[in-house]
Amino acid sequence: MVSALKTAWASAGYTGKNLAFLCSVSHPLNTDYGDGGTKETMLAGYRTAANTWASSVDNVTVVDLSQVYTAAQMTSNGYYDGVASAEAHLTQAGYYAFGQEIVSKILASR
């Protein structure tokens, strides 16, 4: 996908230095609901793979959402939408908080 977008960008006459990609793997999952943490362990592996991949591709940055909020903080702030088994979705406040933190980190890195 990144290659296709870079090609389209260049075909439109734009310079590559003005194109950047930001991606992430899912927010941390609460591991207290009986799966032994296997989902969060799987996501940790995906986060590592995403960071490795991004280090090999120009203009790609990965935001590790597990470094923004922990599962415990998300639970305490009420960011999971519903019961733990439905934690793939966040409340509006949860999505807003992550978005705000991500934008703050982008602006701080300028």
C-alpha positions in Angstrom: 0.0 0.0 0.0 2.8 2.4 0.9 4.6 1.7 -2.4 1.4 2.3 -4.4 0.7 5.6 -2.6 4.3 6.7 -3.1 4.0 5.9 -6.8 0.7 7.8 -7.2 2.2 10.7 -5.3 5.2 10.9 -7.5 3.0 10.5 -10.6 1.0 13.5 -9.5 4.2 15.5 -9.5 4.7 15.8 -5.8 8.0 15.3 -4.0 8.5 12.3 -1.7 9.8 14.4 1.1 6.3 15.8 1.6 4.6 12.4 2.0 4.7 10.6 5.3 2.9 7.6 6.8 1.8 7.0 10.4 0.6 3.6 11.4 0.0 1.7 14.6 -1.1 -1.7 16.0 -4.1 -1.9 18.2 -4.3 -0.3 21.6 -3.4 -2.5 24.6 -5.9 -5.1 25.6 -6.9 -5.9 29.1 -5.6 -9.3 29.9 -7.7 -9.9 33.0 -10.6 -11.8 31.3 -9.3 -15.3 31.2 -7.3 -15.8 27.9 -4.0 -15.8 29.8 -2.9 -12.7 27.9 -2.5 -14.5 24.6 -4.2 -11.7 22.6 -1.9 -9.0 24.1 1.1 -11.3 23.6 0.2 -11.6 19.9 -0.2 -7.8 19.6 3.2 -7.3 21.2 4.7 -9.4 18.4 2.8 -7.4 15.8 4.1 -4.1 17.4 7.7 -5.4 17.2 7.2 -6.4 13.5 5.6 -3.1 12.7 8.6 -1.1 14.2 11.0 -3.4 12.3 9.2 -2.9 9.1 8.9 0.9 9.5 12.7 1.2 10.1 13.3 -0.2 6.7 10.9 2.1 4.8 11.4 5.9 4.2 8.9 8.3 5.7 7.0 5.7 7.8 6.5 6.1 11.5 4.8 3.6 13.9 3.1 4.8 17.0 3.2 2.1 19.7 -0.1 2.7 21.4 0.9 0.5 24.3 3.4 3.2 25.1 0.6 5.8 25.2 -1.7 4.1 27.7 -1.5 0.8 29.6 -4.4 -1.5 29.8 -4.8 -0.6 33.5 -4.9 3.1 32.6 -7.5 2.4 29.9 -9.7 0.5 32.3 -9.4 3.1 35.0 -10.2 5.9 32.6 -13.2 4.0 31.2 -11.7 3.9 27.6 -12.8 0.3 26.8 -16.3 0.3 25.3 -18.2 -2.2 27.4 -17.0 -5.5 28.9 -13.5 -6.8 28.6 -14.5 -9.3 25.9 -15.5 -6.3 23.7 -12.3 -4.3 24.3 -11.4 -4.1 20.7 -13.6 -1.0 20.6 -13.1 2.1 22.7 -15.5 4.8 24.0 -15.5 8.1 22.3 -13.4 9.4 25.1 -10.9 6.6 24.5 -10.5 7.3 20.8 -10.2 11.1 21.6 -7.6 10.5 24.2 -5.4 8.4 21.9 -5.9 10.9 19.1 -4.9 13.8 21.3 -1.8 12.0 22.5 -0.7 11.0 19.0 -1.1 14.5 17.7 0.8 15.9 20.7 3.7 13.5 20.0 3.8 14.4 16.3 3.9 18.1 17.1 6.6 17.6 19.8 8.8 15.8 17.3 8.8 18.7 14.8 
